[in-house]
Amino acid sequence: MIDLTPEQAAPRIANMLAAHESRTLEFKRMGDNKIVRKLLEAICAFANTEGGVLALGVADEKQGKGGARLYGVQENPEALDELTRKVRTQYHPPIETIRFLRLPCTLRDGSTGQVVLVQVPQSDKVHSIVDDGTWTRLTSGNREMTAAEIAELSYRRGIRSAESEPVPVDWALLDTQVWAEFAKERGFGRVRPLPEQMAQLGLAERVAGEWVPRRAAVLLFAEEPGGLLAAQGTRAEVRLMVYQGKAAEAGAKPNMKKPPRTLRGPLIRLIDDTVRVVLDELSAGVELASSGFKAHHRYPERVVKEAIVNAVIHRDYRLNRDILIRIFDDRLEVDSPGVFPGAITPANIAKAGSKARNPLIAKTLRDFPLPPNFDLNEGVPMMFAEMASAHLYPPQYRQNMETATEGVTVTLLNMERPTVWDEVSDWIDRNGALANADLCRIAGVDTLKASKMLKAWVEQGVLVQLPALAKRYTSYVKPAQPPAQGVLLSEAQDN
């Protein structure tokens, strides 16, 4: 339990009372004698959905306004003690990142008391309550999940993967040249039958006393994985489309440079072939329909390859959709079926990196003679670093949650990113005086780095410091006249 001071608590309470109960916020008074069970269900639901905050000792909006809603946890202190004990023992698996914040305040009757905020982050697991089921969060309220919903959430979180499911495929169709190359690299001989060798790698399991290949084995070693898995509703190909212009135009004559191309084969070859074909297309450029000129793409090859490798390795192989790669004159898009596994989001992927939805596939690919992946969890951060080094915009991730087309799209923009000074200059033109905190947000730097940049720009004459009563209120504007020609703005960005 973290205790806040009255000064720290006041703005939190004001914000809380101004908010509405939602998918990520719930208010609960403590008077109900069954309250602990309801609170455990709410915490479970938050963890299994998008995370959220449970405000204890606060009535909902129907029971009053403002401070009249503050009943405090003093209404039932035994229930709070019971809750803090049970959150450590009643969840399977445990929810390890719950935080309790105690906020002192003036209650509705004028007495001094506390409300408690229970902060529950979105989990990368699926949690159940001992003897009370598995819960999900609705727009307002909680609901127990069905077995099918639990299974679906397990797939989405990456706890279960379609790669491990057994599929009825003849073993002879997996005894391919790709398997021979892999077995040679691993030092396998011909002493044991193929099913037993696959089983040793985790690529087979016993079903009714017989070894049956897992989906990962078919994807990795069959010559035509998509054809063999079609009966299970799985697609395993890549579709490449090259457009003229900046958007796909529907109609009798779509604006495609050439007919769409389908790439297929065992994953190691699918990755290599797709990378080669895409890089060839990028190097050739895309002819602009309006001008006849060619748009030359400047993405680092490592970034293009990583985007393709991630799409192939981490896609959801339950879904009956191909990986789609679209090349426009101003961007490259790679669309991978399936949402982000675990707690990864478009907002945190730059730091969190990718999570292996299909760890068996990722692990096996590392053992090929020329592996496409090293599974160091550095691929996505590398993409951001390489795009920055090339003075391009960072990779843009978008997640589509619609069931029929759910997927993750990474977009590489073929546009030079403006310098920090260009962004600062534009910000001042639109918003007025710039403060240190503004520069921190614009440039993604800390306060000390921002201070050095501002000082350098003032010394160079491109910014003027405005008078201020205190250092924390210091702000900057551009001078009335532009600085002398030849000022090196890049020096300020390097300091």
PyMOL commands that set and color helices and strands:
alter all, ss='L'
color gray80, all
select helices_A, chain A and resi 6-18+35-48+61-63+66-69+73-75+77-86+147-156+162-164+171-174+177-186+194-200+215-221+225-232+267-284+301-314+349-352+359-365+379-389+403-405+420-431+436-443+447-460+471-473+490-494
alter helices_A, ss='H'
color red, helices_A
select strands_A, chain A and resi 2-3+25-28+52-56+91-92+99-106+112-120+128-129+135-137+142-144+204-207+210-213+238-242+261-263+286-287+294-295+323-327+331-337+396-400+407-413+434-435+464-465+475-477
alter strands_A, ss='S'
color yellow, strands_A
deselect
rebuild
show_as cartoon
